Amino acid sequence: MDVATTVQGLTKIDYVNGLGIAIGAHEVSFAHISKRFLRVTLLHARSFSLPEAGTERTAALENALALFLQELQVRPEQVVVCLPRQLAFVSRLVIPETARGSLSQVVEYEIERLVPLPKEEIYYDSLVYETGGEERRLGIVILAMPRRVVDDYLAVLESAQLPPQTVTFSSAAFISTAAYCIPLSDGPCVLVGRTHGAVELSFVEKKHLVASHTFSQAQARNEDILTDLIAQGISRNLPGHAVDEVPIFVCPTTDAPLLSASPEHDLLALAIARFTGAGADVLPPDGLAALGAALQAVGEDVVGINLLPPEKRAHREKTLSPLTVGLAGLLCLLALVWPISVIVYQHRSLSAVAQRTADLEPSVKKVQAQESEATRLIERLKLVEDSTQKRVVPLLKNLSEVIPTDVYVTNFRYKEGDVEVSGVAAATRPASELVGLLESSPCLRNVAPKAPFTKTAQGETFTLGAQVEPCA
């Protein structure tokens, strides 16, 4: 199990209603999403036509917003507004890894050079990603939008008492939709969409937006020209990757199709399949950007763009939902039960070990007694071996030299320094002579009969005893 992935998944647990609002050139799209624990559900999505400009456009936007909120019958806690990529200024620069500690200063300095408006007249944000392989450089994507454009839309939302927490743009929303519905791999890919009457290309690698470009309808008037523009963008923004190896995902609209795409590369088809049975059948073709904004509203964003400065962001009012209370209670219960269960388990383990020790104790004592007896016998055997080597072997050698050949030894017994010899002497030799012969041996002393001599047909029997002396 990947611990980092697990922890990241747990941080996404929430109980929230999110609203994504995507404002285009001729339409405004809404997507309402609920998140319960980790389950995300698309509840309602709809698009409304808008005039191109003027007070009629503002009035139409206000009416569309009021109508959609009336259909919802619920107040979303998180609101994200998505504006067209064509209205944004997007630039990219590459800096050394050593400048990581001063990124904010670098962005503030470069933004005055890259954006054709004073810094006081724009809202901006930046994305940072690692690039350059072993050279370890940082890529920075700087995004900016005129304040007057954003403020006009903020005024409409605030009048409806629906201030947004985030303002993003369509490229980021498309990437969030793709990441949730596919999801995106760490490899490169290209997203092709159309907003505000222009074609936009988003180049993604390792789930990071590395470049974003827009082209007018005249510049991308047919599929062949658009395909050539995509190939040029891949060569410039995703170096080292072949054009035919980079997947291209198309975001369809109600206009003529941008590119012919298979179902596995049609982002609208993927979104409908992902939310089947949860209201996705009503997702309009122009609603993909609103869906991405709504996903960002419930914490499923992968890009992390927010053009609003901190003081402009509406703060979410935390409410205690039944699920939140239930989760808090469950966590408290686990916090109490877990230590107790550990103590109980350890107690059971120790009891089992103690019982097993008690069961084995008689066997262990028996083995210890046998081990002691074996040690004693080994020591005695060693003593006997030493005694045999020092006394018995020289004694036997000497007796074989002293005892005559007509005397037969039938029994020889040695015990703790005493020896006893029994046998039969020939009829021509008295057994009493053996006492003197054995007494003359340097290995024996105090030789004496231990039983009366008895005459038999074979000769005279004898049993003699003596004490053994060390001899060579």
C-alpha positions, 0 to 999 in steps of 0.5 A: 500500500502506498502511504502517501496516496492513502493519506492524500485520499483521506485529506479529500474526505468532505461533506460539501455541495459545489457549484461550477460556473463556466462563462463563455462567449455565447453561453453560461454553464452550471454544474452542481456537484455533491460530495459525501465522504469520498463519493462525488455525484453530479446532481444537475447541469445546464447551459443558458445562452448569453448575448455577446456584450452589453447590459443585456449580457449582464442581465441574461447572466443574472437571470440564468443564475437565479433560474439555476439556483431556483432549480437547485433548491439548495445553497452550495457552500463552494463556488468556482467561476471558470472564465475563458482561456482566451481572456487570460494572459499565459506565459511560461519561463524556466529558472534554475532549481536554486531559485526555488526559495525566491519564487514569489519575487521571480513571479512578481518581477517577470509578470511586469515584463510578460503581461501587457497590463500593470500589475495593479490591473490584473489578477494572477497566479502561477504554477511551478513544476520540475523540468529539465531532467538531470539539469534540475530546473523549474518551469513556471506558468504565469496566468493573469486576467484583467481585473475589470473582466473578473470584477464584472462577473464577481459583482453579478455573483455577489448580488446573488449572494453567491461569492466565489472562493475561486476564479479559474480558467477553462484549460484548468477546468478541462484538466480537472475533468480529464483527471477525474474521469480518466484519470490522467497518468504521469505521461504527457497528453494534450487537451483540445477545447473551444471557448469564447470562439477560439481553439485552446490547446493545453499541454500536460505532463505529470498532471501539471499544466506546462503550456496553454495556447489559443488560436482563432477559428481562422488559424485552425480552420480545419482538422489538418491545420489543427493537427499540425498546430498540435504537433508543433506544440508537442515538439515545443512544449513536450520535448522528447515525446513522439507526436503519435505517442501523446494521447489527445483528448477532445472537449466537444462543444455544440459547434462543429467538432474540432477533431474526430476522436474515439470514445476513449479520447472524447472527454464528454463521453468519458464524463458521461460514462463516469457519472452514469446514473447520477445526472450525467445524462443531462450534461450539455456539450458546453458543460465540461468547463463547468464540470471541471470548476465544480470538481475543483469546488469539492476538492477534486482539482489537480491544477490548483489555479486561483486568480483571486487574491486571498482577500477576495476569496469567500470563506466557507462557513463550516457546518456540522452535517450528520456525516461529519458528526458521524465521522467525528464520533467514529474517530473518537470511538476508534481513539478509545477502542484502539488503545484498549484493544491493544492492551487487551490483545497484549494481555491475552498474548501474555496469558497465552504465553504464561499458560504455555510456559506452565504446560511445558514446565514439567517437560522442561524440568524432566529434560533438565534432570535428564541433562544433569544425569547425562552430565554426571554420567559423562563425568563418571565415564571420563573418570573411568576412562582416565582410570582405565588409561592410568591403572587398568591397562598397565595392570593387565599388561603386568598380569599377563607377564606375571601369571604363569601359562598353566594358570587360567584366569576366568574372571577379572573385576576392577572397581575403584582401585581394587582388583579381584582375580578368579581362575584355575591353577593346573594340578601341578601348581598349587594356587597358593603360589599365585599369592607370592607371584602377584605380590611381587608385581609392582602394580599390586599390593596386599594380595590375599585370598578372598575365598578358600582354594578348592581342588577340582578335576581340572586343578585348584580354583582360586579367588584373590584380591589386591589393591592396585598401585599406579605402574608403568 
